[in-house]
């Protein structure tokens, strides 16, 4: 039974690392979304008000050119924001992090349920439950957005550090 509990502990660590990594990735994606979105909104406001000022023939050509350049930058930022979809990716990472947390809690309950049991009959039940948990982890890994190696490694180190005894 110890081998089954050891495997459950490995799954628990994996779920914890991946959950933290997805939450970290969500923070990064949300920050990127703000970095493009806020300037886009500000520049859009400037363009909207400047367009009316440039309609007159007496406006300096430099002001017309600047308004056009700002409008172009705004269009590029809007296209980037739509194409890169940082906001959507942030939400998907956040959802994945929450699901990994849920599986981690399920493993906690598994370990509590089977840590004191030693009979072969209980071992079979424990293995069956652990296979179900493994299937959930595999399914979640397949449906979750991809993590960069850098984000995963940073989260892994942070999670492992948090599990050390004081």
Steps between C-alpha positions, in 0.01 A plus 500: 500500500796732557578494128144612420520783752841599363353523150210709640755734657676533162167588337435750779834670435434506125154650548641761737783599267277517194229689684744763621659522155162563338415770755836665433443476124155658548661794683753546219234485227273743687792741540578478127134566423512817711831607344338502156143584600558813709713681238252391235208656686697818572618538141152427367365783712768737371431404138126536544533856626783595263320393186250782536778755543676385183193533279568868453723604209690744720649227720877451475601196294711373793192477717317310228799270462524444879129420517539252215803339666316466832202352317732247335662407832156462655391268220817293540449472878136398452602237245772366730262487792244308296755267339700419812187478719688539826176545693354170378824319565515644852150368572588154363813483716302613804236232437770235459663611825167466681444151355847389609418632847181296502689184405761575765226516764358173368844342545513639855176316573635186332810505720289556812270215406769244420799597717403265784369212289726205430276217376526370143127555443544869587809517277291405196248771584779751552660414167166535321446845653856603422456395137195730487708787639775426249246510218375839625855636507567372148177648369570834664855508363360444150233770522708763681690775319868431454738627763839635407790310648614816679165559670470134598853486644451819702170369639652157568782653703257720692263212569780264606643770728159543663488127579828489690487466875583823684 
